[in-house]
């Protein structure tokens, strides 16, 4: 999901978080996937045979009418690399259900 930014049409970080949680509640998240918030960062960890982590950062727009989300870092275990596209597709689906729109960064 590199070079993509997600835009939530909400006025606070908490509203964006709530939208994601609501979307996740209606998604089949595997037991080996853990989501954790650290300040304004969302950490997605996959623990299955090895550990992979993707971190997304969230930022409120200067006009306080949108929340921007973009990938901050990613550490994919060798045994998980064949499933990277599948994980990205799942994450994109959750974000779309949460009301976020994807924008390609230049």
C-alpha positions as CSV (number, residue, x, y, z in Angstrom):
1,X,0.0,0.0,0.0
2,X,3.0,2.3,-0.4
3,X,2.4,5.8,-1.7
4,X,-1.2,5.9,-0.7
5,X,-3.0,8.2,1.6
6,X,-6.4,7.5,3.1
7,X,-8.8,10.4,3.9
8,X,-11.6,10.1,6.4
9,X,-14.3,12.9,6.1
10,X,-14.5,13.4,9.9
11,X,-13.6,16.2,12.3
12,X,-11.5,14.3,14.8
13,X,-9.0,11.4,15.2
14,X,-11.4,9.7,17.6
15,X,-14.1,9.7,14.9
16,X,-11.7,8.1,12.4
17,X,-10.8,5.4,15.1
18,X,-14.4,4.7,15.8
19,X,-15.1,4.3,12.1
20,X,-12.3,1.8,11.8
21,X,-13.4,-0.1,14.9
22,X,-17.0,-0.3,13.6
23,X,-15.7,-1.6,10.2
24,X,-13.6,-4.2,12.0
25,X,-16.5,-5.4,14.0
26,X,-18.2,-6.3,10.8
27,X,-15.2,-7.9,9.2
28,X,-13.7,-11.4,9.7
29,X,-10.4,-10.5,11.3
30,X,-8.3,-13.6,11.8
31,X,-7.2,-14.6,15.3
32,X,-3.5,-14.2,14.4
33,X,-4.0,-10.4,13.6
34,X,-3.7,-7.9,16.4
35,X,-4.6,-4.2,16.2
36,X,-3.3,-1.7,18.7
37,X,-3.4,2.1,18.9
38,X,-0.3,4.0,20.2
39,X,-1.2,7.7,20.3
40,X,-2.1,8.5,16.7
41,X,-0.5,5.4,15.2
42,X,-2.4,2.1,14.4
43,X,-0.2,-1.0,14.7
44,X,-1.3,-4.1,12.8
45,X,0.6,-7.2,13.8
46,X,0.4,-10.6,12.2
47,X,1.6,-13.5,14.4
48,X,1.5,-16.7,12.4
49,X,4.7,-18.6,12.3
50,X,6.6,-15.3,12.5
51,X,5.7,-11.7,13.1
52,X,5.0,-8.9,10.7
53,X,4.0,-5.3,11.6
54,X,2.5,-2.5,9.6
55,X,2.1,0.9,11.2
56,X,-0.2,3.7,10.0
57,X,-0.1,7.3,11.2
58,X,-3.1,9.5,11.5
59,X,-3.2,13.3,11.3
60,X,-6.0,15.8,11.6
61,X,-6.1,18.2,8.6
62,X,-5.2,21.9,9.3
63,X,-8.9,22.8,8.6
64,X,-10.0,20.0,11.1
65,X,-12.5,18.6,8.6
66,X,-10.6,15.5,7.6
67,X,-8.2,12.9,9.0
68,X,-5.3,11.7,6.9
69,X,-3.9,8.2,7.3
70,X,-0.8,6.9,5.6
71,X,1.6,4.0,6.1
72,X,4.5,4.9,8.5
73,X,6.4,1.7,8.4
74,X,6.2,-2.0,7.5
75,X,8.2,-5.0,8.6
76,X,7.1,-8.1,6.8
77,X,8.4,-11.5,7.8
78,X,9.9,-13.6,5.0
79,X,7.2,-16.3,5.4
80,X,4.5,-13.7,5.1
81,X,5.7,-12.0,1.9
82,X,3.6,-14.2,-0.4
83,X,0.5,-12.9,1.4
84,X,1.3,-9.2,1.3
85,X,-1.2,-8.4,-1.5
86,X,-3.9,-10.3,0.3
87,X,-3.3,-8.4,3.6
88,X,-3.3,-5.1,1.7
89,X,-6.6,-5.9,0.0
90,X,-8.1,-6.8,3.4
91,X,-6.9,-3.5,5.0
92,X,-8.2,-1.5,2.0
93,X,-11.6,-3.2,2.4
94,X,-11.8,-2.3,6.1
95,X,-10.8,1.3,5.4
96,X,-13.4,1.6,2.6
97,X,-16.1,0.2,4.9
98,X,-15.0,2.8,7.4
99,X,-15.7,5.6,4.9
100,X,-12.2,6.4,4.0
101,X,-11.2,7.4,0.4
102,X,-7.9,6.4,-1.1
103,X,-5.6,9.0,-2.7
104,X,-2.4,8.2,-4.5
105,X,0.6,10.4,-3.3
106,X,2.9,11.8,-5.9
